[in-house]
């Protein structure tokens, strides 16, 4: 075999090896714990705000992470502008770029500009016409930038630009109205439909434009023995609905709207 042939074979082999597609997707993992300035290793919830800050709710304080350092917010009996409790359970985005922080003792409104907490959201709720000022179970922001408040008083749509509120409550003679009872979870899917999950296990789909109930399913009651539970919702890329709960070890339920089927994975 001549040197010329060997050279050509070497070039061919080199090009085949180094011209092959290279996966440049590299993931770097780092461990962040109390040695990094964190307040507690038990994480109850995580939220990322518009500024890119990561918020971690723990059993011992609220933590804000900027990628390098932590700022910890804790309850103080001497300061009424601090959070009402250190055990943080959920974090929501609320109107006016404020965060709503849920603890064991209810909701707080956090103002990032002043870095202060309002321990009594009832004033905002009453002024905005959201229920009777009763604590909301949760808040959800839709794709139009509006906020949905839900809880024992029903469902309320708050439009921050107009500062108006629309209440959705049960009407006995209207099948297109929402069911009666406390609402546990609320989510918007990729089609703009709104999913409402009640504490008794009733799941409803509200059409995004008309705001009318177009489907209702009660199969979830059989899985959880008709017990009132604070369910949680997750909607995947196929617009299928996943239902679970943190305080009842019975697995996860998958509802497929296109097939109207319920699957229970335990």
C-alpha positions as CSV (number, residue, x, y, z in Angstrom):
1,X,0.0,0.0,0.0
2,X,1.5,3.3,-1.1
3,X,2.0,6.3,1.2
4,X,-0.6,8.2,-0.9
5,X,-3.3,5.6,-0.2
6,X,-2.4,5.5,3.5
7,X,-2.7,9.3,3.6
8,X,-6.1,9.3,1.9
9,X,-7.4,6.6,4.3
10,X,-6.1,8.6,7.3
11,X,-7.9,11.8,6.0
12,X,-11.1,9.8,5.4
13,X,-11.0,8.4,9.0
14,X,-10.2,11.8,10.5
15,X,-13.1,13.5,8.7
16,X,-15.6,10.8,9.7
17,X,-14.6,10.9,13.3
18,X,-14.4,14.6,13.8
19,X,-17.2,15.6,11.5
20,X,-19.7,13.5,13.5
21,X,-22.4,15.5,15.4
22,X,-21.3,16.5,18.8
23,X,-23.7,16.9,21.7
24,X,-22.7,20.2,23.3
25,X,-25.5,20.0,25.8
26,X,-23.7,19.8,29.1
27,X,-25.4,20.1,32.4
28,X,-23.6,21.2,35.5
29,X,-25.0,20.4,38.9
30,X,-24.1,22.1,42.1
31,X,-25.3,21.4,45.6
32,X,-26.8,24.3,47.6
33,X,-27.5,23.8,51.3
34,X,-27.2,25.5,54.6
35,X,-23.4,25.7,54.2
36,X,-24.0,28.0,51.3
37,X,-26.0,30.4,53.4
38,X,-29.4,28.7,53.0
39,X,-31.8,28.9,55.9
40,X,-33.0,25.2,55.9
41,X,-32.5,22.1,53.7
42,X,-36.2,21.3,53.5
43,X,-37.6,22.9,50.4
44,X,-41.4,23.3,50.3
45,X,-41.8,25.4,47.2
46,X,-39.7,27.2,44.4
47,X,-40.5,30.3,42.4
48,X,-38.6,32.4,39.8
49,X,-39.6,36.0,39.5
50,X,-39.4,38.5,36.6
51,X,-36.0,39.8,37.7
52,X,-34.6,36.2,37.6
53,X,-34.4,35.8,41.4
54,X,-35.0,32.3,42.6
55,X,-37.2,32.1,45.7
56,X,-37.2,29.1,48.0
57,X,-39.8,28.5,50.7
58,X,-38.5,26.4,53.5
59,X,-39.6,25.3,57.0
60,X,-37.3,28.0,58.4
61,X,-37.7,31.1,56.3
62,X,-38.1,32.5,52.8
63,X,-34.9,32.5,50.7
64,X,-34.1,34.7,47.7
65,X,-31.1,33.6,45.6
66,X,-29.4,35.8,43.0
67,X,-27.1,33.1,41.6
68,X,-24.4,33.9,44.1
69,X,-25.8,34.8,47.5
70,X,-28.9,34.3,49.6
71,X,-31.1,36.9,51.3
72,X,-33.2,35.3,54.0
73,X,-36.6,36.7,55.2
74,X,-37.8,35.6,58.6
75,X,-40.6,36.4,61.0
76,X,-40.0,38.9,63.8
77,X,-42.5,39.6,66.6
78,X,-41.0,43.1,67.0
79,X,-41.5,44.0,63.3
80,X,-45.0,43.8,61.8
81,X,-43.6,44.3,58.3
82,X,-41.9,40.9,58.3
83,X,-43.5,37.6,57.1
84,X,-46.1,36.2,59.5
85,X,-44.4,32.8,59.9
86,X,-41.1,31.1,58.9
87,X,-42.8,27.9,57.5
88,X,-43.4,28.8,53.9
89,X,-45.6,26.5,51.9
90,X,-46.4,28.3,48.6
91,X,-45.3,31.3,46.5
92,X,-47.6,33.0,43.9
93,X,-47.2,35.9,41.5
94,X,-49.7,38.6,42.3
95,X,-50.8,41.9,40.8
96,X,-48.5,45.0,40.8
97,X,-45.4,42.7,40.6
98,X,-45.9,41.6,44.2
99,X,-45.5,38.1,45.6
100,X,-48.1,36.4,47.6
101,X,-46.4,34.1,50.2
102,X,-48.4,31.4,51.9
103,X,-47.3,30.1,55.4
104,X,-48.9,28.0,58.0
105,X,-50.7,31.2,59.2
106,X,-52.0,32.4,55.9
107,X,-51.0,34.7,53.1
108,X,-48.6,37.6,53.0
109,X,-48.1,40.2,50.3
110,X,-44.5,40.9,49.6
111,X,-43.5,44.2,48.0
112,X,-40.1,43.8,46.3
113,X,-39.5,47.5,46.0
114,X,-39.8,48.1,49.8
115,X,-38.8,44.6,50.8
116,X,-41.7,44.6,53.3
117,X,-44.6,42.2,54.0
118,X,-48.2,42.9,54.4
119,X,-49.6,40.2,56.8
120,X,-53.2,41.0,56.1
121,X,-54.2,40.7,52.4
122,X,-57.9,41.2,53.2
123,X,-57.7,44.9,52.6
124,X,-56.6,44.3,49.0
125,X,-59.2,41.6,48.5
126,X,-62.1,43.7,49.8
127,X,-61.1,46.8,47.8
128,X,-60.8,44.6,44.6
129,X,-64.1,42.9,45.2
130,X,-62.6,39.5,45.6
131,X,-64.9,37.5,47.8
132,X,-65.7,38.9,51.3
133,X,-62.1,39.4,52.1
134,X,-61.7,35.7,53.0
135,X,-58.2,34.3,52.5
136,X,-57.8,32.9,49.0
137,X,-56.6,29.3,48.5
138,X,-54.4,30.3,45.6
139,X,-53.7,32.7,42.7
140,X,-53.0,31.9,39.1
141,X,-51.9,34.2,36.3
142,X,-53.2,33.4,32.8
143,X,-51.7,34.0,29.4
144,X,-53.3,37.4,29.1
145,X,-51.7,38.7,32.3
146,X,-54.9,38.5,34.4
147,X,-55.0,37.0,37.8
148,X,-57.5,34.4,39.1
149,X,-58.1,34.2,42.8
150,X,-59.8,31.0,44.1
151,X,-60.8,29.5,47.4
152,X,-63.9,28.9,49.5
153,X,-65.6,32.1,48.2
154,X,-65.5,30.9,44.6
155,X,-63.5,32.0,41.6
156,X,-62.6,35.7,40.8
157,X,-61.0,37.1,37.7
158,X,-58.9,40.3,38.5
159,X,-57.8,42.4,35.5
160,X,-55.0,44.6,36.7
161,X,-55.1,47.0,33.7
162,X,-58.7,48.0,34.3
163,X,-58.5,47.1,38.0
164,X,-61.8,45.3,37.7
165,X,-63.0,42.0,39.2
166,X,-65.5,39.4,37.8
167,X,-66.9,36.8,40.2
168,X,-67.8,33.3,39.1
169,X,-70.1,31.5,41.5
170,X,-72.5,28.6,41.3
171,X,-76.0,29.3,39.9
172,X,-78.5,26.5,40.6
173,X,-80.4,26.8,37.3
174,X,-77.3,27.4,35.1
175,X,-75.4,24.3,33.9
176,X,-72.7,26.5,32.4
177,X,-71.8,28.0,35.8
178,X,-69.2,26.6,38.1
179,X,-70.0,24.0,40.8
180,X,-70.6,24.9,44.4
181,X,-67.9,24.4,47.0
182,X,-64.3,25.3,47.8
183,X,-61.8,25.4,44.9
184,X,-58.5,23.5,45.5
185,X,-56.6,24.2,42.3
186,X,-56.8,26.2,39.0
187,X,-54.7,26.1,35.8
188,X,-54.8,27.3,32.2
189,X,-53.9,24.9,29.5
190,X,-52.1,25.5,26.2
191,X,-55.4,26.1,24.4
192,X,-56.5,28.9,26.7
193,X,-59.0,26.7,28.5
194,X,-59.2,27.0,32.3
195,X,-59.3,24.0,34.6
196,X,-61.0,24.2,38.0
197,X,-60.5,21.5,40.6
198,X,-62.8,21.5,43.6
199,X,-62.0,20.1,47.0
200,X,-64.6,17.4,46.6
201,X,-62.9,16.1,43.5
202,X,-65.0,17.7,40.8
203,X,-63.0,18.7,37.8
204,X,-64.4,21.3,35.4
205,X,-63.2,22.9,32.2
206,X,-64.1,26.6,31.6
207,X,-63.8,27.8,28.0
208,X,-61.3,30.7,27.9
209,X,-63.3,33.1,25.8
210,X,-66.9,32.6,26.9
211,X,-66.0,31.8,30.5
212,X,-68.6,29.0,30.6
213,X,-68.2,25.5,31.9
214,X,-68.0,23.1,29.0
215,X,-67.2,19.8,30.7
216,X,-67.5,18.4,34.2
217,X,-66.0,15.1,35.6
218,X,-66.4,13.6,39.0
219,X,-64.4,10.3,38.6
220,X,-61.7,11.6,40.9
221,X,-64.1,11.2,43.9
222,X,-63.9,7.4,43.5
223,X,-60.1,7.5,43.7
224,X,-60.0,9.6,46.9
225,X,-63.1,8.2,48.5
226,X,-65.0,11.5,48.1
227,X,-62.9,13.1,50.8
228,X,-62.3,16.9,50.6
229,X,-58.7,17.3,49.8
230,X,-56.5,20.2,48.7
231,X,-55.6,18.8,45.3
232,X,-52.9,20.2,43.0
233,X,-52.9,20.4,39.2
234,X,-50.3,20.0,36.5
235,X,-51.1,20.3,32.7
236,X,-48.5,18.8,30.3
237,X,-47.6,19.7,26.7
238,X,-50.4,17.4,25.4
239,X,-52.9,19.4,27.5
240,X,-53.6,16.3,29.7
241,X,-54.4,17.0,33.3
242,X,-52.4,15.5,36.1
243,X,-53.9,15.6,39.6
244,X,-52.0,14.9,42.9
245,X,-52.0,15.8,46.5
246,X,-49.1,16.2,49.0
247,X,-51.0,15.1,52.1
248,X,-52.7,11.9,50.8
249,X,-50.4,9.0,49.6
250,X,-52.6,7.7,46.8
251,X,-50.5,8.3,43.8
252,X,-51.3,10.5,40.8
253,X,-54.4,10.7,38.5
254,X,-54.2,11.4,34.8
255,X,-57.2,12.9,33.0
256,X,-57.2,12.9,29.2
257,X,-59.8,15.5,28.0
258,X,-59.8,14.2,24.4
259,X,-60.8,10.7,25.5
260,X,-62.6,11.7,28.7
261,X,-60.7,9.0,30.6
262,X,-59.3,8.9,34.1
263,X,-56.2,6.7,34.9
264,X,-54.9,6.2,38.5
265,X,-51.2,5.4,39.0
266,X,-50.4,4.2,42.5
